[in-house]
Amino acid sequence: MSAKKNVKQKSKDHNHSSNDGHDHNHEGNNMIKLVIFSLVMFFSGITMGNILKLEWFVNNQLLQFVWYAIAYLPVGFPVLKQAVVLLIQKREFFNEFTLMGVATLGAFFINEYAEGVAVMIFYTIGEIFQENAVNRAKSNIKALLDIRPNEATVFRNNQYIVVNPEEVVIGEIVQVKVGEKIPLDGELITNKGSFNTAALTGESKPSTYEKGETVLTGMINLQNVIEVKTTKLYQDSSLAKILEMVQEASTRKAPTELYIRKFAKIYTPIVFFLAIALTVIPYFILGSEYIFTQWLERALVFLVISCPCALVISVPLGYFGGIGAASRNGILFKGSNFLELMAKLDIVVMDKTGTLTEGVFKVQKVETNIEQSVFVQIVSAIEKQSTHPIAKAIVDAYPTEKIAEEVHEISGKGLMGKVDGQTILVGNTALLKQFNIIYPQEIDSIVESIVVVAIENNYAGYITIADQIKADAKQAIVSMKAIGVEQTVMLSGDKDSITQKVAKETNIDFAMGGLLPEGKVEQVEKLKRENPNKSLAFVGDGINDAPVLALSDVGIAMGGLGSDAAIETADVVIQTDQPSKIATAMLIGKKTRQIVIQNIALALIVKVIVLILGAGGIATMWEAVFADVGVALVAILNAVRIQKMEFK
């Protein structure tokens, strides 16, 4: 079938939910606007009632109530709504939403409107800080759905039309241009094709497929327009299976509960019952002198004082500071909970290609029995006629002005041509065997990709090409172990001999190669079963790593060269592509945890002191509000401190 056929574009709505992130940002912006509105109303009320002391405002209780109620509703309604939802759906009464609601409504009940509004505004500001830290949280499935091939050029009615891959049936012919992804699994009907399969297999070396061989969804066509006869429906394709694995892995990954909510399960019931006791117990002690409204008011003051505003602000701010410090060091955390998990990692599992290695082919070694400068010029002249990535690596390393003539390809083996009148063979060992050329037997045991050369039917030498280990890879392993990582593991889709070589050079404890995505998932699940009480991180960069990134306690993606799927599925992204940043992320996690503990301790100590004073009728709600503000300011300064620290 001719590639010159007209391609008819078929407009199609694929129903992608690409507005999810936009909607989320829109919601966050609305909350900020509501807080600003409440702040304006609050400070206006304070100015009129407490500073200017305008009689028409001070002497009108109803007006004050309405004014502060308008200020309260934008920030208070979402909290009250959440308290009701938890009560109805989970029968959960004792939580910070209920405490905030009862305490602030209690403030309104005893006519302390401004205090009630102030407490709720501070709570909402704390929530916004937390949202800013989590806004970049990933949607695992959405990330992969956006990356999968969303169109297929199929041959129908003597022309090519573009359709949704889900509409293509088994047996149809699909055309794939250079740079496009194969949209469905099928049989290659073009004579030959070269594909980047790293997204599916993790294999660093581009693969050449011959006519009749099976090619898979997600492979990227590297050269020439090809045609594929589909053998599977889209929903049964290899990429669809990876999507399914990510979904399953995500469901097995338990959601991390916010620390403050765990604390509230203990703190909130105690506060409620103490407030009730403060109202009731004095009746049995004071007898006839007991005034119910006086002790009810004191109990409500106690309840307002007990609101965990400083805690709610100090915890997310501590994490927010850590996330800021990480960003400055080229590390993106997608949630505060991952900072804490990074602080106590026991096992780090890594992919090889693109994680510990550069993901780019480079010449490693030249071995020849003639003058090396002449040898590399001859080889480069021949390889200039090829588009293969290995040939490109040689040409890039040894540019030449020599001209090769009569160059032709010997299928699956290499190239044959003439340079300076001499017949040159450049390819694999099978090429030399075809021409009965004897070469050293030790060449067969070389691990790296190898190009063997013969000149005038005599063996002349070889060049090895490999994916280079990153400069900081070895130091990354040393640093991780120094911080407290007990075991380092490498899992790769590349051949096992290369994987073991890289592992040995970087001092990794255990390595396994030749793994497909499901093999990596099995190995990580096995590690988790064998170490149930230990925290495990996986570091990867390809779509094939997405399932294990989702399954691990912490998924870390290399962001510079990494695929969008891995970056979106991961919990932490190393934007600089340096493996040494894993240890940096752990250090930042440990320091952040220390600062958060400091903030919590400070907030609790101040809270206990003010609670005691409040129960005794000494402290009012204004003292409580200002105590919270003071603690919050100290927490902010403490959190900002981490951003100025140097992490090496």
Secondary structure as the mmCIF struct_conf table of DSSP 4:
data_model
#
loop_
_struct_conf.conf_type_id
_struct_conf.id
_struct_conf.beg_label_comp_id
_struct_conf.beg_label_asym_id
_struct_conf.beg_label_seq_id
_struct_conf.end_label_comp_id
_struct_conf.end_label_asym_id
_struct_conf.end_label_seq_id
TURN_TY1_P TURN_TY1_P1 ALA A 3 LYS A 4
BEND BEND1 LYS A 5 LYS A 5
HELX_LH_PP_P HELX_LH_PP_P1 ASN A 6 ASN A 6
STRN STRN1 VAL A 7 LYS A 8
HELX_LH_PP_P HELX_LH_PP_P2 GLN A 9 GLN A 9
TURN_TY1_P TURN_TY1_P2 SER A 18 ASN A 19
HELX_RH_AL_P HELX_RH_AL_P1 ASP A 20 ILE A 46
HELX_RH_PI_P HELX_RH_PI_P1 THR A 47 ILE A 51
BEND BEND2 LEU A 52 LEU A 52
HELX_RH_AL_P HELX_RH_AL_P2 GLU A 55 VAL A 58
TURN_TY1_P TURN_TY1_P3 ASN A 59 ASN A 59
HELX_RH_AL_P HELX_RH_AL_P3 GLN A 61 LYS A 90
BEND BEND3 PHE A 94 ASN A 95
HELX_RH_AL_P HELX_RH_AL_P4 GLU A 96 PHE A 109
TURN_TY1_P TURN_TY1_P4 ILE A 110 ASN A 111
HELX_RH_AL_P HELX_RH_AL_P5 TYR A 113 VAL A 134
TURN_TY1_P TURN_TY1_P5 ASN A 135 ARG A 136
HELX_RH_AL_P HELX_RH_AL_P6 ASN A 140 ILE A 147
BEND BEND4 ARG A 148 ARG A 148
STRN STRN2 ALA A 152 ARG A 156
TURN_TY1_P TURN_TY1_P6 ASN A 157 ASN A 158
STRN STRN3 GLN A 159 VAL A 163
HELX_RH_3T_P HELX_RH_3T_P1 PRO A 165 GLU A 167
HELX_LH_PP_P HELX_LH_PP_P3 VAL A 168 VAL A 169
TURN_TY1_P TURN_TY1_P7 ILE A 170 GLY A 171
STRN STRN4 ILE A 173 VAL A 176
TURN_TY1_P TURN_TY1_P8 VAL A 178 GLY A 179
HELX_LH_PP_P HELX_LH_PP_P4 GLU A 180 GLU A 180
STRN STRN5 LYS A 181 LYS A 181
HELX_LH_PP_P HELX_LH_PP_P5 ILE A 182 ILE A 182
BEND BEND5 LEU A 184 LEU A 184
STRN STRN6 GLY A 186 LEU A 188
BEND BEND6 THR A 190 ASN A 191
STRN STRN7 LYS A 192 ASN A 196
HELX_RH_AL_P HELX_RH_AL_P7 ALA A 198 THR A 201
BEND BEND7 SER A 204 LYS A 205
STRN STRN8 SER A 207 GLU A 210
TURN_TY1_P TURN_TY1_P9 LYS A 211 GLY A 212
STRN STRN9 THR A 214 VAL A 215
TURN_TY1_P TURN_TY1_P10 THR A 217 GLY A 218
HELX_LH_PP_P HELX_LH_PP_P6 MET A 219 MET A 219
STRN STRN10 ILE A 220 ASN A 221
BEND BEND8 GLN A 223 ASN A 224
STRN STRN11 ILE A 226 THR A 230
BEND BEND9 LYS A 232 LYS A 232
HELX_RH_3T_P HELX_RH_3T_P2 TYR A 234 ASP A 236
BEND BEND10 SER A 237 SER A 237
HELX_RH_AL_P HELX_RH_AL_P8 SER A 238 ARG A 252
BEND BEND11 LYS A 253 LYS A 253
HELX_LH_PP_P HELX_LH_PP_P7 ALA A 254 LEU A 258
HELX_RH_AL_P HELX_RH_AL_P9 TYR A 259 LEU A 286
HELX_RH_3T_P HELX_RH_3T_P3 GLY A 287 GLU A 289
HELX_RH_AL_P HELX_RH_AL_P10 PHE A 292 ILE A 305
TURN_TY1_P TURN_TY1_P11 SER A 306 SER A 306
HELX_RH_AL_P HELX_RH_AL_P11 CYS A 309 ARG A 328
TURN_TY1_P TURN_TY1_P12 ASN A 329 GLY A 330
STRN STRN12 ILE A 331 PHE A 333
BEND BEND12 LYS A 334 GLY A 335
HELX_RH_AL_P HELX_RH_AL_P12 SER A 336 MET A 342
TURN_TY1_P TURN_TY1_P13 ALA A 343 LYS A 344
STRN STRN13 ILE A 347 MET A 350
BEND BEND13 LYS A 352 LYS A 352
TURN_TY1_P TURN_TY1_P14 THR A 353 LEU A 356
STRN STRN14 THR A 357 THR A 368
BEND BEND14 ASN A 369 ILE A 370
HELX_RH_AL_P HELX_RH_AL_P13 GLN A 372 GLU A 383
TURN_TY1_P TURN_TY1_P15 LYS A 384 GLN A 385
HELX_RH_AL_P HELX_RH_AL_P14 PRO A 389 ALA A 397
BEND BEND15 TYR A 398 TYR A 398
STRN STRN15 ALA A 404 ILE A 410
TURN_TY1_P TURN_TY1_P16 SER A 411 LYS A 413
STRN STRN16 GLY A 414 VAL A 419
TURN_TY1_P TURN_TY1_P17 ASP A 420 GLY A 421
STRN STRN17 GLN A 422 GLY A 427
HELX_RH_AL_P HELX_RH_AL_P15 THR A 429 GLN A 434
TURN_TY1_P TURN_TY1_P18 PHE A 435 ASN A 436
HELX_RH_3T_P HELX_RH_3T_P4 GLN A 441 SER A 445
BEND BEND16 GLU A 448 GLU A 448
STRN STRN18 SER A 449 ILE A 455
TURN_TY1_P TURN_TY1_P19 GLU A 456 ASN A 457
STRN STRN19 ASN A 458 ILE A 469
HELX_LH_PP_P HELX_LH_PP_P8 LYS A 470 LYS A 470
TURN_TY1_P TURN_TY1_P20 ALA A 471 ASP A 472
HELX_RH_AL_P HELX_RH_AL_P16 ALA A 473 ILE A 483
TURN_TY1_P TURN_TY1_P21 GLY A 484 GLY A 484
STRN STRN20 GLN A 487 LEU A 491
BEND BEND17 GLY A 493 ASP A 494
HELX_RH_AL_P HELX_RH_AL_P17 ASP A 496 THR A 506
TURN_TY1_P TURN_TY1_P22 ASN A 507 ASN A 507
BEND BEND18 ASP A 509 ASP A 509
STRN STRN21 PHE A 510 MET A 512
BEND BEND19 GLY A 514 GLY A 514
HELX_RH_AL_P HELX_RH_AL_P18 PRO A 517 GLU A 530
BEND BEND20 ASN A 531 ASN A 531
TURN_TY1_P TURN_TY1_P23 PRO A 532 ASN A 533
BEND BEND21 LYS A 534 LYS A 534
STRN STRN22 LEU A 536 GLY A 540
BEND BEND22 GLY A 542 GLY A 542
HELX_RH_3T_P HELX_RH_3T_P5 ILE A 543 ASP A 545
HELX_RH_AL_P HELX_RH_AL_P19 ALA A 546 LEU A 551
BEND BEND23 SER A 552 ASP A 553
STRN STRN23 VAL A 554 MET A 558
TURN_TY1_P TURN_TY1_P24 GLY A 559 LEU A 561
BEND BEND24 GLY A 562 GLY A 562
HELX_RH_AL_P HELX_RH_AL_P20 ASP A 564 THR A 569
BEND BEND25 ASP A 571 ASP A 571
STRN STRN24 VAL A 572 ILE A 574
TURN_TY1_P TURN_TY1_P25 GLN A 575 THR A 576
TURN_TY1_P TURN_TY1_P26 PRO A 579 SER A 580
HELX_RH_AL_P HELX_RH_AL_P21 LYS A 581 ALA A 615
TURN_TY1_P TURN_TY1_P27 GLY A 616 GLY A 617
BEND BEND26 ALA A 619 ALA A 619
HELX_RH_AL_P HELX_RH_AL_P22 MET A 621 ARG A 641
HELX_RH_3T_P HELX_RH_3T_P6 ILE A 642 LYS A 644
#
